[in-house]
Structures are given as structure tokens and as C-alpha cells.
Amino acid sequence: MHLLQRDHKNRRLIPLMTDTKLNIDRAALEQLLNKRFFYAPSYGIYENVAGLFDLGPTGNALQQNLISLWRQHFVIEEDMLEVDCSIMTPAQVLKTSGHVDKFADWMCKDTKTGDILRADHLVEGVLEARLEGDALARKMAGMAISDDGAKKDDDKDKKKKKKKKAGPVVAAKLDDSVVAEYKNILAQIDNYDGAGLAELILEHAICNPESGNEVTSPVEFNLMFESSIGPTGQLKGYLRPETAQGQFVNFGRLLEFNNQKMPFASAMVGRSFRNEISPRSGLLRVREFTMAEIEHYVDPLKKQHPRFDEVSAISLPLLPGSVQLQGKTQPVVMTIGEAVEKKIVDNQTLGYFLGRIYLYLMAVGIKPELLRFRQHLQNEMAHYACDCWDAEIKTSYGWIECVGCADRSAYDLTVHSNFTGEKLCVRETLPEPLVYEKLVCEPNSRVFGPKLKKAAKPVQSHLLSLSESELVAVKEALEKNGKTTVKLSGSTADGEYEITGDMVSIEKKTITEHVREYTPNVIEPSFGMGRILYSLIEHSFSVRADDEQRAVLSFRAVVAPFKCLVLPLSSHPSFAKPLLDVARQLRSKGVPARVDDAASASIGRRYARNDELGTPFAITVDFQTADDRSVTLRERDTTKQIRGPIDEIVTIVKDLVSDSITWDSVLAKHSLVNTSSSD
């Protein structure tokens, strides 16, 4: 059963939703997307490989429009520096960034069939299925079900359970304490590491729901695609898992291009690759995808944002980590200004970009009631992040992370600088000299070099990069034991090295600085364009109230793949010239127009199949056009039509597409045309 509610203004039936998912007829939507070639499995005439998709003309146009609006909203309006960096990445770059060692998910294996399962999805799916079975048992027994709990739409949930390998739902009542425990686990499922997931699997007897077999303890699986560069195969590389590293290693050039001015941002749109353990859910979990990423470089001591006031009054549904750890999933609605003031959001720059992300998602057509911002829990935080918020969009698959906004601190620039010796920092001339006390480590060159030999330079760089507290620990160890050990990782001389008291001097010194040198922090909004695209399709999907077989995709004109349909009433020869004239005028004004002159289909049928493409406007050439060069203009959602001269109608469409006017304002100035026979 798929629940619908009536949109009286536009004579449509639109999906209802539950606490966790959007309730739509996904089978009907997928049939539509396949029929109209929004996207399809790559190399589909061969044996399909999961997680790879091709965008058809409609899907590609939709994605390009999303990217175009993203460029306008961020790159142009924020004066960002857009770059395009290599997909193939030398292994050492990603070793230094931490991706080789830490970019992984937890997977487990069916002990008999060998099926591979992603551990957190397995636990989540099985526990949700048990809660569903509890809800079903209580319903059958006539017992009350809590408002926040387990009652969900059967048909819709079966699909999600299939996605998470939850198996069939069995009616079995659970103790109230067990229900509460399961809900608490699910509220913070992203916070469990491999050991935590292993403990959950054992404690709650979680097996592969498709076979009933036990599964192995979770192990880490690196998500990067490995390759080699050059004919010898000796130079190892990876397909990039994100676009960020290419931007970071070019920081020095970007800073110089920006005339040494801070803060500033770089941006990039491009393909990224992740070898997902079990790709599924269409475009939501794939192995190759388009990302749009921003790296905003900011002084770590000045994280205020000059335009913060523009977004401070925007109210956002926030789900902080503290709320999730209480086993709750209800967002707290507050303004960005209040969230920053209370330190729920760490700083103004991070808050500013959360506001800009919200405004972008609203501009493309995401429904505000189906959006929340969830803070990452500590165990799910990326190795480079000190804070991160996800813009999650509710779909029929549940809440889906579509945009991440992370404070990467100075991690990336620091590690790349330490390994290469290239200074990725900012030098700022101070208005007055800065005088302060600092613990300083100075190597004794007569002893240090001869003892460490080739490792001397990387060990010295490591010691000089230590924080005050780390230097205190080294100093105390030398004073107590006469020696200490330092461990290098991600350098040209990885390993452990002994440092003795005669090799270094660590003392407090008075420092006078005329130029401040610092490594910028990075705030990174990262957009998964495929996930936004699919979520937008679900949010735009509805059926006509008078005919549930007629589907409509109500895209906003600014992102619609095709802006205007041009069609003749019939195949009469007199329609050919004005038809081409209208299409040429629209295209010359920058309005993508699609001609549908397949007169074998009725005018109503042609309207309907272009409603399925999300085309917002349609211009029809008919017999009156030959007499007075007038045409009709139809709007997709209301199906209302007006009539006017070709030149005037083309101008109206151009203004509607550019958002200069609204359809309501057009209707206020023009009389409606009777459309009962054609629509």
C-alpha cells in the first residue's frame, strides 16, 4: 500500500511519509525512470556490474543543471577559485593523506555461502526487521504502538529490509526493554567501530538473514580502487576517492593566484571512485559518482565569517551528536546564529556554509520538511575531521547523506607539507611584533646527523612539528631516562628512532615575530550530486488526481532537464514553419526546447509523456496559429493554459525559466484557455 495525499491546487496526489522514510510507489517510479532513460546500469547488454550507472539524456541534463546552479550559488557568488585536477592519484599522496590506512568500511562474510555483507547495514537491517515484527505482533494483539516507534508501512519497509538484507518480517513480540535497547542502538549505529559491531552481532545473535548462517567478525575493507601508472607497473596509484587532495597539494599556487589574501576557497566538480562493499539503492550507493567539493581556507584564530549575518536567522533542523547518544532521532530546530552561539555548531564559518547548503538545496527543489542536518558521532568521523555535519534528505530508502560539511582543521595541509617539505602555509605581516615564550627543540648537529644519518632530516622535521604538550613529554622522558623514542609514519624514513639527551636541546625561549606563519584550517562542503539528483526525483514525483497512471515530475524550471515542450496539434503541413520558428526563438534566448511532433499520439498523450520528463511548460501550435501567429502556453503542475502571440509567449517562458516572474503573475494578466478536451 502506498499512501498519497491530495494537492488540491495542482490536482495531484503526492506521497505521504513516515518517521523514517518517504512513502512512494518506488516500483512505479523506477519503471518511469527506466522507460524515460533517466539512468540505467552501465554496459547493461552485458552482465551487469553493480554500482555503475549511465545517465541518459534526461538524467544527464538534470545533473548538469544541478551543477550549473551549484556553480552559480557557490563558485560565482562566493568568488571561489575553480580547478580541475587529475583522477589518477599516486599512492604516496593518499598514503600521506591517511586514505590508504583509514579509508575503509567494516565487512563480514557468511561462514558457509561466502556472501559479503557490510556490517553496520547488516546489524541495522536485522534490528529494524525485529522491531517491525514486534510492531506487527502488537498490532495483531491489539496493543498500542508508541508514536515514535516501530509502526511502518509494510510494502515500503520490505524494500528497505531487502536493501539492508534484513530478511522477512516475522511477527514476534519483544520485551519493552529490548525494544528500547534496539532503538538506542539504531539511533547511534554509525558510532560503532569494528569491535562494537562484532559485539552487537554476538550479543544479539545476528546472522545473514538470507541464509540464516552465522557471519564472521567484521574486518576493515579499504574502499579505494588500486591501479598502476606507466608500463612497468612499479608506480602504484589509485582512482581518487575524493577531489580534495588535488586542491590541497595546489594550495601554494592558489594562494599566490589569490595575491596572498585570506580567507579564500577553491572548488572542483569531478568524478570520484569508491569500491563499495555492497552497492545498491540505485544512484544512492555506487562505485563511480560525481562530486562537487569546496575547500575554504581560513585562519584558525579567525573563524568568523564576514557574511554570517546573511544566514544567522535561518532555522535548521539539527540533530547534534549529544541527542543521538541519548538514543533519540528527533531534530532540534534552531537558528544558525543560536547554534553557533551555543557551540552546537563550532564556528561561524562552518555555520555559514550549513546555511548556504540549505539555501542551495531549497533552490533546486528539495522539500524542507524532508531535510535535516546530522552531526557525525566520534567513531564515524573521518580521520581528517574534527567536526562534521551531514545534510541528510529523506527518501523511500530512509535518511540519505547527500552533503557533508566538515571542519578538516589543518590536517591535510600539514601532512602533505611534512612529507614533501613544501611549505603549505600563510605568512602574515603583523602590525606590531609578537613577543612570547615558547618551548623550542634544537638538534645538536654534531651528534644528531651522524647518529641518524639519512633519517636525520625527517626526524628533525617531526620534532619541529610537535606541539607544546608533545615537546613537554619528550623533554620529561629525556630528563628521566636520558633517551626517548620517536615514531615516523607517512615520511620517507618511516620507523622508530632513539633520541638521546645529547642529540637535542629542549628549552623555553623568548620569540619575537614580525611575520606570523600559520597553516590554514579547511572547512569543506562536499556534495554527492547523484544522491541529490535521486532525492530530488523522489521529492518531485506525483500522479494526477484524476488518473493515477499519469505520473508527473514537478521539477523547478531552473533544474528541469528540458524547459519547454514545443508541439503541433496535428501533422498538418501548415504547422511546420511556426513550430520551427518557436523552437528557434526559445533556443536563441537560452531556453532548452524539445520538439514533439509525433502526431500519431494525441495531444494529451504528448503532454503526459513530457510531464514524466519534468518539462514545466509546453507551447502548442494549432490552426489558429496560421491565422494570427498565436500559440497556447501550458504549465505542467496546474495544466492551465493561456494564449498569446508567439513573441510574447516566448518572452514569458524565458522569464518563467529565469525566475523573473511566476505562473500566478502570468495568470493574473492573461485569460485561461479551455483545455478539457486536450488535458
Order of alpha helices (4+ residues) and beta strands (2+ residues): beta-beta-beta-alpha-beta-beta-alpha-beta-beta-alpha-alpha-beta-beta-alpha-alpha-alpha-alpha-beta-beta-beta-alpha-alpha-beta-beta-beta-alpha-beta-alpha-alpha-beta-beta-beta-alpha-beta-alpha-alpha-alpha-beta-beta-beta-beta-alpha-beta-beta-beta-alpha-beta-alpha-beta-alpha-beta-beta-alpha-alpha
